[in-house]
Amino acid sequence: MTKLWRCLLVILFFGPLHGAASDLDRLTFITENYPPYNYLDEGELKGSSVRILEAMLHHSGASTEATDIQVLPWARGYDTTLLTPDTVLFSTTRTSAREDLFQWVGPLAAGRVVLLARKDSNISIANLEALQSGKFSMVVIGEDIGAQKLLEAGVSPARMHAAVNNESAMNMLVANRVSLWAYGEDVAHWLLRKHGHDPDHFETVYVLSEDPLYFAINGDTDPAVVERLQQILDDLRAQGAIPPIE
């Protein structure tokens, strides 16, 4: 039997699994602490988006595992993914402003980005004009969707205080050092509970966006690899092998 025929028999019996898997194994996956979607818990990466990615990698036969995922501060991960081919950032809110900056695979979950206030502050923001003209100070994270949405809404950067991470932002609101926190609603509530604060003592006073969460992939990455990731996600969702979008 010739070498060519042996190769053809391998493909017939086992399919193109190994070649396809190697395509995914060249990808670098980056995430941040953004619970309940992706977060570190005593050194272990957890969350619904992490479980989805693990299922996708297992389904493809890739050797990449959760322990290979890089956990970086959001701004650093965002900039790295913008500049580095074969890099994937999650969970990333897909918006019109970001649409052409990345390629996209998803959705992973519904997303709702809000302005959260302490209930005892009695803050009310009825519309965009009130948001733009108000004097309330706000805490944001660099390159985060909350900061981007405030800028798109015409809010002055002078009213925004940059926090190094989401826990720092939460603490600024809890300590009444700022009036509002611009962040993902589910994530904010999760963090408040984790750190012993009652989420019922806080309230959403304005919704900045309701856009879904995706894998954001560097724009110069091979589109065929991106299409394969999307197909795997679609197949798993059709099989009921991953959680539904909530």
Backbone as a ProteinNet text record, in pm:
[ID]
protein_1_A
[PRIMARY]
MTKLWRCLLVILFFGPLHGAASDLDRLTFITENYPPYNYLDEGELKGSSVRILEAMLHHSGASTEATDIQVLPWARGYDTTLLTPDTVLFSTTRTSAREDLFQWVGPLAAGRVVLLARKDSNISIANLEALQSGKFSMVVIGEDIGAQKLLEAGVSPARMHAAVNNESAMNMLVANRVSLWAYGEDVAHWLLRKHGHDPDHFETVYVLSEDPLYFAINGDTDPAVVERLQQILDDLRAQGAIPPIE
[TERTIARY]
85.6	0	89.2	58.8	140.9	110.6	204.4	186.6	62.5	34.4	-82.3	-209.6	-219.2	-340	-356.6	-245.4	-255.1	-310.7	-266.4	-317.4	-466.3	-507.8	-649.3	-735.2	-685.3	-760.5	-774.6	-669.4	-677.5	-785.4	-790.5	-891.7	-1031	-1047.2	-1178.1	-1228	-1137.4	-1178.1	-1191	-1102.6	-1098.6	-1140	-1156.1	-1199.4	-1087.8	-1114.9	-1011.8	-992.5	-1016.2	-1017.8	-888	-773.7	-647.8	-606.2	-628	-595.5	-680.9	-813.4	-904	-868.8	-835.2	-800.9	-679.1	-580.2	-459.3	-490.1	-592.6	-632.5	-678.9	-753.9	-801.9	-691.9	-599.8	-492.1	-395	-400.1	-311.7	-370.9	-496.2	-561.3	-518.2	-502.9	-477.6	-606.2	-652.9	-777.3	-745.7	-810	-789.1	-923.1	-923.7	-1045.2	-1009.4	-1110.5	-1092.1	-1183.4	-1177.2	-1270.9	-1400.9	-1498.1	-1627.4	-1736.6	-1754.7	-1850.4	-1994.6	-2085.5	-2071.3	-2027.5	-1979.8	-1945.3	-1804.9	-1707.7	-1569.9	-1500	-1439.7	-1376	-1289.3	-1192.2	-1105.3	-1162.9	-1165.8	-1211.9	-1106.7	-1026.8	-916.7	-824.3	-792.5	-699.2	-758.4	-886.8	-952.4	-1045.9	-1035.2	-1118.5	-1256.3	-1358.9	-1495.9	-1585.9	-1713.1	-1812.5	-1876.9	-1995.4	-2071.7	-1999.3	-1932.3	-1860.3	-1740	-1675.4	-1562.8	-1611.3	-1726.7	-1782	-1817.8	-1869.8	-1902.4	-1776	-1671.4	-1546.1	-1487.3	-1490.2	-1438.1	-1513.5	-1645.6	-1725.6	-1689.1	-1666	-1629.2	-1493.5	-1396.7	-1263.1	-1265.9	-1341.5	-1352.6	-1418.8	-1524	-1596.6	-1506.2	-1414.1	-1326.7	-1208.1	-1178.2	-1058.7	-932.8	-947.6	-830.6	-767	-639	-567.6	-568.6	-612.2	-620.5	-720.2	-684.8	-770.3	-790.6	-878	-907.1	-781.8	-689.4	-566.5	-477.4	-505.1	-427.1	-481.9	-600.3	-662.3	-590.2	-554.8	-488.4	-592	-569.6	-657.3	-582.1	-631.6	-564.5	-661.5	-609.3	-696.1	-765.2	-888.3	-968.6	-900.9	-850	-791.7	-673.4	-590.5	-475.1	-520.3	-617.5	-667.8	-734.1	-806.8	-874.7	-773.1	-672.7	-570.8	-489.8	-458.1	-383.1	-460.9	-590.3	-673.1	-687.8	-696.3	-702.7	-578.9	-462.3	-335.2	-275.1	-324.8	-256.6	-343.2	-302.7	-379	-388.2	-494	-517.9	-542.4	-596.9	-626.6	-777.1	-830.4	-974.1	-997.7	-1089.1	-1121.6	-1267.4	-1289.9	-1428.8	-1442	-1565.1	-1686.1	-1693.7	-1715.8	-1708.1	-1844.8	-1888.9	-2015.5	-2000.4	-2088.3	-2084.4	-2173	-2110.6	-2182.4	-2149.9	-2227.9	-2203.7	-2067.4	-2024.4	-1895.4	-1779.1	-1796.8	-1691	-1701.4	-1810.7	-1842	-1727.5	-1669.5	-1565.7	-1425.2	-1413.1	-1281.7	-1240.9	-1340.9	-1315.6	-1398.1	-1366.4	-1458.3	-1529.2	-1647.6	-1730.5	-1780.7	-1787.2	-1847.8	-1938.8	-2062.9	-2158.3	-2300.2	-2394.8	-2377.6	-2354.7	-2297.3	-2273.4	-2379.3	-2423.7	-2522.3	-2581.4	-2696.6	-2752.8	-2670.9	-2666.5	-2588.9	-2669	-2655.6	-2727.1	-2631	-2592.2	-2498.2	-2576.1	-2554	-2640.5	-2558.2	-2625.9	-2574	-2640	-2556.1	-2604.7	-2578.2	-2677.9	-2666.2	-2704.9	-2657.8	-2708.1	-2853.2	-2940.5	-3080	-3096.6	-3011	-3026	-2981	-2925.6	-2887.1	-3005.9	-3113.1	-3235.9	-3209.1	-3119.9	-3088.1	-3191.1	-3234.6	-3328.2	-3277.6	-3266.8	-3224.5	-3331.1	-3411.8	-3530	-3498.5	-3395.4	-3370.1	-3225.2	-3189.9	-3053.1	-3012.8	-3104.8	-3072.5	-3037.8	-3110.3	-3081.5	-2945.8	-2912.4	-2781.6	-2669.8	-2687.1	-2583.8	-2566.2	-2674.8	-2668.8	-2649.5	-2660.9	-2648.7	-2507.9	-2496.9	-2368	-2311.1	-2378	-2337.3	-2202.1	-2117	-1988.6	-2008.4	-1924.3	-1940.3	-1805.5	-1806.9	-1685.9	-1696.2	-1586.2	-1580.8	-1447.2	-1434.8	-1309.7	-1266	-1138.3	-1087.2	-1117.7	-1163.3	-1198.5	-1321.5	-1380.9	-1500.2	-1620.6	-1721.1	-1838.2	-1911.1	-1908.7	-1974.3	-1914	-1781.1	-1713.1	-1741.3	-1737.6	-1761	-1902.7	-1998.9	-2137.7	-2162.9	-2097.5	-2113	-2056.7	-1941.1	-1882.3	-1971.6	-2025.9	-2116.8	-2241.5	-2282.9	-2402.2	-2374.9	-2249.5	-2216.2	-2185.1	-2156.2	-2120.4	-1975	-1948.6	-1813.8	-1719.4	-1600.9	-1501.7	-1462.9	-1480.3	-1444.9	-1531.5	-1647.9	-1737.1	-1706.6	-1612.3	-1582.2	-1453.3	-1457.7	-1341.1	-1301.8	-1177.9	-1132.9	-1087.7	-1141.4	-1100	-1008.4	-921.4	-826.3	-893.7	-1002.8	-1075.8	-1217.2	-1297.3	-1438	-1458.3	-1372.5	-1385.6	-1357.1	-1257	-1227	-1343.2	-1402.9	-1518.1	-1634.2	-1660.5	-1767.7	-1743.4	-1620.4	-1588.8	-1608.4	-1581.3	-1601.4	-1749.5	-1836.1	-1979.4	-2027.6	-1985.2	-2027.3	-1986.9	-1866.3	-1815.9	-1870	-1958.1	-2018.8	-1916.9	-1806.4	-1706	-1747.9	-1839	-1899	-2048.9	-2123.1	-2269.2	-2317.8	-2244.4	-2292.2	-2178.1	-2214.5	-2119.7	-2171.2	-2093.8	-2132	-2072.8	-2160.8	-2108.5	-2219.6	-2180.5	-2277.8	-2362	-2491.9	-2582.8	-2566.1	-2566.4	-2553.3	-2420.3	-2314.8	-2181.5	-2174.2	-2229.4	-2228.4	-2301	-2416.5	-2492	-2415.1	-2349.2	-2271	-2157.5	-2087.9	-1976	-2022.9	-2134.6	-2187.5	-2218.5	-2284.9	-2316.5	-2189.7	-2092.7	-1968.9	-1898.2	-1903.5	-1831	-1918.9	-2031.4	-2112.1	-2204.4	-2230.8	-2322.7	-2456.1	-2563.5	-2696.9	-2729.3	-2745.1	-2777.6	-2908	-2996.2	-3122.2	-3101.8	-2981.9	-2952.2	-2904.3	-2902.1	-2858.6	-2965.5	-2966	-3067.1	-3013.8	-3070.2	-3038.9	-3118.7	-3047.7	-3116.6	-3113.7	-3034.5	-3032.7	-2971.5	-3030.9	-2979.1	-2899.3	-2771	-2682.9	-2688.2	-2702.4	-2710.7	-2765.4	-2822.6	-2869.3	-2818.3	-2688.4	-2621.7	-2565.9	-2565.7	-2519.7	-2368.7	-2325.1	-2183.9	-2135.9	-2013.4	-1955.9	-1810.1	-1751.7	-1607.7	-1568.6	-1477.3	-1423.5	-1289.1	-1271.6	-1153.6	-1080.7	-949.2	-868.7	-908.6	-916.2	-965.3	-880.1	-752	-662.6	-653.9	-731.3	-735.5	-803	-758.4	-813.5	-964.5	-1044.2	-1190.7	-1240.8	-1168	-1210.4	-1209	-1112.2	-1104.7	-1222	-1253.8	-1366.4	-1497.2	-1513	-1633.6	-1644.9	-1530.6	-1532.3	-1576.5	-1526.4	-1568.5	-1719.5	-1770.6	-1914.4	-1995.2	-1948.8	-2020.8	-2023.4	-1910.9	-1905.6	-2004.9	-2006.3	-2099.1	-2243.6	-2274.4	-2411.2	-2450.6	-2357.5	-2386.4	-2414.3	-2329.9	-2348	-2479.3	-2513	-2638.2	-2758.2	-2749.6	-2858.3	-2875.4	-2765.9	-2769.5	-2810.2	-2826.1	-2858.9	-2741.2	-2619	-2498.5	-2438.9	-2492.8	-2445.7	-2567.5	-2549	-2663.5	-2729.9	-2861.5	-2930.1	-2888.7	-2910.9	-2881.5	-2983.3	-2933.7	-3024.2	-3014.4
-119.9	0	125	218.7	337.9	431.7	524.7	621.7	706	739.9	820.8	749	618.3	543.8	530	512.9	505.8	634.8	748.5	878.5	894.4	847.7	857.5	771.7	652.5	565.1	626.8	691.8	759.5	865.6	942.5	1048.3	989.6	877.1	815.7	761.6	699.5	637.2	735.4	830.2	918.3	1061.6	1098	1232.3	1333.2	1462.6	1566.9	1625.3	1540.4	1594.7	1662	1594.8	1646.9	1776	1785.9	1910.2	2024	1995.8	2099.2	2141.3	2042.2	2074.4	2164.1	2138.5	2219.7	2364.6	2386.9	2523.9	2597.7	2530.3	2593.9	2605.1	2511.3	2514.2	2629.4	2691.1	2806.4	2934.9	2928.5	3046.2	3068.6	3194.8	3233.5	3292.6	3238	3284.2	3370.3	3486.7	3583.3	3614.7	3621.5	3660.7	3748	3785.2	3869.5	3816.6	3876.2	3844.4	3920	3849.5	3908.8	3807	3780.4	3678.3	3724.2	3632.6	3486.5	3423.8	3503.3	3450.7	3391.7	3461.8	3413.8	3478.8	3393.9	3448	3341.8	3389.3	3301	3278.5	3152.6	3114.9	3022.9	3077.1	3004.1	2943.8	3026.4	2986.9	2907.9	2871.2	2793.3	2883.9	2874.9	2957.2	2893.1	2971.4	2920.9	3017.4	2979.2	3065.8	3002.5	3054.2	2995.7	3006.3	3118.3	3132.6	3039.5	3017.6	2924.5	2783.1	2745.1	2611.6	2594.4	2699.4	2692.5	2671.4	2748.1	2733.4	2594.1	2542.9	2408.6	2305.1	2319.1	2225.5	2234.2	2356.6	2376	2312.8	2333.2	2278.2	2126.1	2071.4	1925.8	1867.6	1933.1	1887.6	1886.4	1982.1	1993.9	1898.4	1845.6	1763.1	1844	1972.7	2056.8	2017.9	2043.9	2012.6	2129.8	2247.1	2363.3	2336.1	2375.1	2354.8	2486.6	2482.7	2604.3	2660.5	2572.6	2619.4	2698.4	2690.9	2766.4	2906.8	2935.4	3066.3	3170.6	3282.9	3390.8	3481.2	3513.3	3605.4	3737.1	3841.2	3971.2	4081.7	4194.8	4311.3	4344.3	4392.6	4408.3	4494.6	4611.2	4702	4636.9	4563.9	4496.8	4385.1	4306.3	4200.2	4253.3	4361.9	4425.4	4473.9	4546	4598.6	4486	4382.6	4269.2	4202.4	4184.3	4119.1	4206.3	4335.2	4426.2	4413.4	4392.6	4401.6	4266.8	4156.8	4028.6	3926.8	3884.1	3779.7	3652	3575.2	3447	3463.3	3578.9	3606	3624.3	3565.3	3566	3622.7	3719.3	3783	3754.5	3712.8	3688.3	3715.2	3746.4	3766.6	3914.5	3942.4	4078.1	4122.1	4238.7	4291.6	4333.6	4282.2	4314.6	4435.8	4544.2	4668.4	4718.9	4814.6	4870.9	4939.6	5003.3	5071.6	4973.3	4853.2	4752.5	4658.1	4664.4	4563.1	4538	4642.1	4626.8	4611	4617.5	4603.4	4457.3	4368.6	4227.4	4141.5	4012.9	3912.3	3854.3	3794.1	3759	3615.7	3549.9	3417.1	3420.6	3379.1	3381.2	3373.5	3416.6	3480.2	3379.2	3429.5	3348.7	3373.7	3497.9	3534.4	3669.3	3696.8	3830.4	3925.4	4051.3	4147.5	4273.4	4326.4	4449.2	4533.7	4647.4	4738.2	4857.5	4888.6	4986.3	5084.1	5185.1	5272	5229.3	5186.9	5138.9	5245.6	5268.4	5368.5	5307.2	5367.9	5331.9	5380.3	5296.8	5337.2	5460.4	5472.2	5586.8	5718.2	5711.6	5835.1	5900.5	5822.5	5874.3	5939.7	5879.3	5931.2	5882.3	5971.1	5936.2	5996.8	5913.4	5961.2	5917.3	6010.9	5977.2	5955.3	6023.6	6016	6054.8	6050.7	6080.1	6222	6316.1	6455.1	6470.8	6400.1	6407	6343.8	6239.6	6176.4	6271.5	6339.4	6428.6	6551.7	6603.2	6730.3	6712.9	6590.3	6567.4	6594.2	6605.6	6633.4	6511.5	6397.7	6279.3	6226.7	6189	6128.1	5978.9	5922.1	5783	5712.1	5584.8	5504.6	5408.5	5396.8	5311.3	5236.1	5141.8	5069.9	5098.1	5127.7	5162.3	5057.5	5099.2	5015.4	4927.7	4938.1	4859.9	4920.5	4836.7	4880.9	4993.9	4993.7	5101.3	5236.6	5243.2	5368.4	5409.1	5312.3	5342.7	5393.7	5332.5	5374.8	5514.6	5548	5683	5787.4	5758.5	5851.7	5866.2	5753.3	5758.7	5840.7	5837.8	5911.7	6060.1	6101.5	6241.9	6285.8	6191.5	6226.2	6272.7	6380	6435.3	6338.4	6314.2	6228.9	6282.3	6411.9	6471.2	6416.5	6362.6	6307.2	6160.4	6102.8	5960.4	5939.1	5848.8	5810.7	5668.8	5648.6	5517.9	5432.2	5311.6	5214.8	5111.9	5052.4	4955.2	4822.2	4790	4666	4679.1	4573.6	4584.4	4588.5	4521.4	4527.1	4668.4	4731.9	4870.2	4962.5	4941.2	5022.6	5002.1	4877.2	4846.1	4916.3	4908.3	4969	5120.2	5183.6	5327.9	5364	5281.7	5308	5278.1	5165.5	5127.3	5234.4	5289	5389.9	5529.9	5541.2	5669.6	5770.4	5720.1	5808.9	5853.2	5779.3	5817.5	5794.7	5855	5841.6	5720.2	5682.7	5579.4	5487.7	5365.1	5265.8	5216.3	5236	5190.8	5052.5	4950	4814	4716.7	4592.9	4488.1	4461.8	4461.5	4451.8	4319.2	4207.2	4076.4	4063.8	4114.9	4105.4	4190.3	4309.4	4397.7	4333.1	4274.3	4209.6	4090.4	4014.2	3898.3	3943.9	4050	4100.3	4155.1	4224.9	4278.7	4166.1	4061.2	3948.2	3880.9	3861.3	3793.3	3867.8	3999.5	4080	4124.1	4056.7	4077.6	4197.3	4252	4365.4	4316.6	4371.4	4333	4406.2	4333	4400.3	4479.7	4444	4517.6	4660.1	4689.4	4826.4	4914.4	4856	4927.5	4911.7	5004	4996.3	5048.3	4993.9	5042.1	5168.5	5276.1	5403	5440.7	5367.7	5395.8	5275.1	5237.2	5126.3	5184.7	5150.8	5202.8	5118.7	4988.1	4901.7	4766.2	4698.7	4561.2	4480.8	4459.8	4391.5	4258	4155.2	4022.5	4013.5	3911.3	3883.6	3779.5	3799.5	3715.4	3684.3	3594.2	3585.1	3691.9	3783.3	3881.7	3830.5	3824.1	3762.5	3864.7	3868.5	3964.3	3962.5	4080.3	4093	4026.9	4004.4	3942.1	3790.5	3734	3588.8	3525.9	3407.4	3337.1	3322	3377.9	3368.2	3224.7	3131.4	2991.4	2936.6	2980.1	2936.7	2996.1	3121.7	3187.2	3116.7	3083.1	3012.7	2876.1	2809.6	2678.9	2693.2	2792.5	2816.2	2840.9	2921.7	2950.1	2825	2742.3	2619.7	2524	2513.8	2427.9	2476.3	2607.3	2664.1	2637.3	2659	2636.2	2489.9	2399.3	2255.8	2215.4	2262.7	2227.3	2282.7	2404.3	2463.2	2385.8	2343.6	2266.4	2131.8	2076.8	1948	1961.3	2085.7	2107.3	2078.8	2087.8	2053.1	2170	2289.6	2406.6	2482	2564.3	2635.4	2727.2	2743.6	2838.2	2980.4	3071.5	3212.6	3269.1	3334	3391.4	3542.5
0	0	0	-88.1	-97.3	19	42.9	149.9	126.9	-1.1	-33.5	6.6	-26.3	7.2	158.8	232	377	435.3	381.9	428.4	399.8	279	243.3	334.5	370.6	460	598.7	646.8	776.1	774.7	665.9	655.5	651.2	574.3	562.4	696.2	772.3	897.3	1012.1	1016.9	1133.3	1104.1	979.3	944.5	962.2	935.7	940.8	1079.8	1184.6	1320.5	1359.2	1333.7	1384.6	1316.5	1186.9	1118.1	1165.7	1184.2	1231.9	1373.6	1456.1	1594.1	1600.6	1515	1518.2	1482.8	1399.7	1367.7	1493.5	1578.9	1701.8	1805.6	1805.9	1903.8	1881.9	1764.9	1744	1800.8	1845.7	1901.8	2046	2082.8	2221.4	2277.7	2389	2449.9	2571.6	2577.6	2686	2749.8	2882.2	2951.8	3071.4	3148.8	3267.8	3378	3492.7	3600	3575.1	3520.8	3485.5	3519.8	3650.7	3692.6	3669.9	3641.3	3646.3	3514.2	3420.4	3288.1	3282.6	3341.2	3344.7	3463.5	3549.2	3669.3	3735.2	3812.4	3888.8	4028.1	4069.3	4202.3	4262.6	4356.9	4418.2	4311.8	4212.4	4108.2	3994.7	4005.1	3899.5	3818.9	3686	3598.7	3584.5	3618.2	3615.6	3539.2	3525.6	3464.6	3343.5	3307.3	3197.8	3064.4	3038	2910.8	2904.5	3017.9	3024.1	2993.7	3051.3	3025.3	2878.1	2817.4	2675.1	2592.6	2622	2548.1	2567.7	2690.3	2715.4	2632.6	2624.2	2544.3	2396.3	2348.4	2207.7	2176.7	2264.7	2243.5	2248.5	2343.1	2353.7	2228.7	2182.4	2063.4	1940.2	1932.4	1815.7	1819.7	1939.6	1954.5	1980.1	2005.8	2033	2165.7	2178.8	2302.8	2401.2	2356.7	2445.1	2557.6	2680.6	2796.6	2870.5	2971.2	3046.9	3112.7	3150.2	3214.1	3117.9	2987.2	2888.5	2866.6	2919.3	2899.4	2984.1	2923	2994.8	3061.4	3187.1	3259.6	3276.3	3210.1	3208.8	3249.8	3295.9	3313.8	3181.9	3191.2	3069.8	2963.2	2999.5	2900.1	2829	2903.7	2842.8	2748.5	2791.3	2705.7	2580.2	2595.1	2481.5	2378.5	2424.5	2332.9	2269.3	2346.6	2291.7	2180	2199.2	2097.7	1974.2	1992.4	1877.1	1788.2	1849.3	1778	1738.8	1793.9	1778.5	1706.4	1585.1	1515.3	1598.1	1572.8	1640	1789.3	1827.2	1967.3	1985	2094	2120.4	2260.3	2271.8	2399.8	2434.7	2560.4	2602.4	2752.1	2799.6	2722.3	2683.5	2556.4	2502.7	2452	2494.7	2445.6	2299.7	2215.5	2072.7	2046.8	2006.3	1981	1840.5	1794	1661.1	1654.8	1763.5	1764.1	1754.3	1806.9	1803.9	1684.9	1612.4	1510.6	1413.7	1358.7	1256.9	1315.3	1446.7	1509.6	1525.9	1533.2	1558.7	1463.1	1461.6	1412	1534.3	1511.9	1626.4	1618.7	1733.8	1746	1868.4	1850.9	1961.2	1908.8	1990	2121.3	2232.9	2342.5	2461.6	2568.3	2579.5	2681.2	2645	2702.2	2689.6	2776.1	2738.7	2815.8	2842.6	2962.6	2998.5	3079.9	3024.1	3088.4	3142.9	3269.7	3335.8	3419	3467.1	3571.9	3701.2	3795.3	3924.3	4029.9	4115.7	4222.1	4356.2	4463.6	4596.4	4607.6	4662.7	4674.9	4761.9	4863.3	4953.4	4890.4	4768.4	4699.6	4629.6	4608.6	4545.2	4410.2	4333	4199.3	4099	4012	3905.4	3774.4	3671	3538.9	3439.7	3395	3314.7	3167.6	3116.1	2972.7	2942.8	2813.9	2772.9	2808.4	2792.6	2824.7	2972.5	3057.6	3201.1	3231.6	3158	3176.7	3136.5	3023.8	2973.6	3060.9	3114	3187.2	3337	3386.6	3529.7	3581.2	3711.4	3774.5	3846.9	3831	3904.8	3857.1	3953.4	3919.2	3894.2	3807.1	3765.5	3767.2	3806.4	3801.4	3683.2	3609.1	3490.1	3490.7	3398.7	3376.4	3233.7	3212.2	3080	2975.9	2858.4	2744.3	2769	2888.6	2917.5	2845.4	2821.8	2746.9	2819.8	2953.6	3026.8	2994.1	2994.5	2961.2	2817.5	2726.3	2585.5	2562.2	2628.5	2610	2666.7	2776	2831.3	2736.4	2677.5	2581.2	2459.4	2410.3	2295.8	2328.4	2454.2	2496.2	2516.1	2502.9	2515.8	2657.1	2745.7	2884	2887.6	2957.3	2965.6	3036.9	2980.4	3048.9	3186.1	3206.5	3335.6	3448.7	3415.2	3517.2	3547.4	3473.6	3488	3567	3661.5	3740.3	3699.8	3658.1	3611.9	3729.4	3738	3839.4	3774.7	3854.1	3799.6	3769.2	3840.9	3815	3870.3	3851.8	3890.8	4042.7	4118.8	4264	4315.6	4258.7	4297.9	4264.2	4147.1	4107.7	4204.2	4237.3	4332.9	4466	4514.6	4643.8	4642.4	4528.9	4519.4	4532.9	4471.9	4484	4625.5	4681	4816.2	4917.4	4901.1	4995.1	4966.3	4863.4	4827.5	4776.6	4718.5	4659.6	4520.4	4459.2	4331.6	4342.7	4251.9	4255.2	4177.1	4070.2	3979.2	3936.8	3906.8	3855.8	3721.6	3615.7	3481.8	3457.7	3453.8	3442.2	3406.3	3377.3	3351.8	3475.8	3459.1	3573	3649.1	3577.5	3642.3	3716.3	3653.6	3713.3	3839.7	3834.1	3951	4069	4043.1	4150.3	4207.2	4120.7	4165.4	4257.3	4217	4296	4430.6	4430.1	4555.6	4654	4605.5	4693.2	4744.6	4655.8	4694.9	4807.6	4804.2	4902.5	5019.7	5036.7	5155.9	5152.6	5034.2	5022	4966.5	5015	4969.7	4839.2	4727.8	4601.4	4607.2	4700.9	4713.2	4764.1	4813.2	4858.2	4742.3	4622.1	4502.4	4394.7	4299.5	4195.1	4062.4	3955.4	3821.1	3794.7	3760.9	3735.2	3587.1	3508.6	3364.4	3293.4	3181.3	3100.5	2984.4	2979.3	2874.1	2747.2	2761.6	2643.1	2682.7	2585.1	2601.2	2481.1	2478.4	2367.9	2416.8	2330.6	2373.6	2389.7	2463.8	2486	2385.6	2334.2	2228.7	2259.4	2180.4	2164.2	2062.1	2097.4	2003.5	1953.9	1821.2	1762.6	1676.4	1689.6	1613.4	1465.8	1406	1269.2	1163.3	1190.6	1092.7	1107.3	1196	1212.2	1090.1	1051	935.5	951	858.6	870.2	875.1	813.5	815.8	957.9	1039.4	1179	1257	1228.6	1294.6	1258.6	1131.6	1087.6	1154.5	1172.6	1238.1	1383.9	1453.6	1591.1	1599.4	1507	1507.6	1479.9	1387.6	1355.2	1473.4	1544	1662.4	1767.5	1792.4	1890	1849.2	1722.4	1674.1	1687.4	1655.5	1664.9	1809.9	1901.3	2041.9	2096.5	2056.8	2104.3	2048.6	1922.1	1861.9	1931.7	1982.3	2051.3	2197.3	2244.1	2385.1	2476.9	2422	2498.2	2574	2556.4	2630.4	2683.2	2785.6	2842.5	2740	2747.8	2658.9	2691.8	2598.4	2622	2718.8	2823.4	2923.7	2925.6
[MASK]
++++++++++++++++++++++++++++++++++++++++++++++++++++++++++++++++++++++++++++++++++++++++++++++++++++++++++++++++++++++++++++++++++++++++++++++++++++++++++++++++++++++++++++++++++++++++++++++++++++++++++++++++++++++++++++++++++++++++++++++++++++++

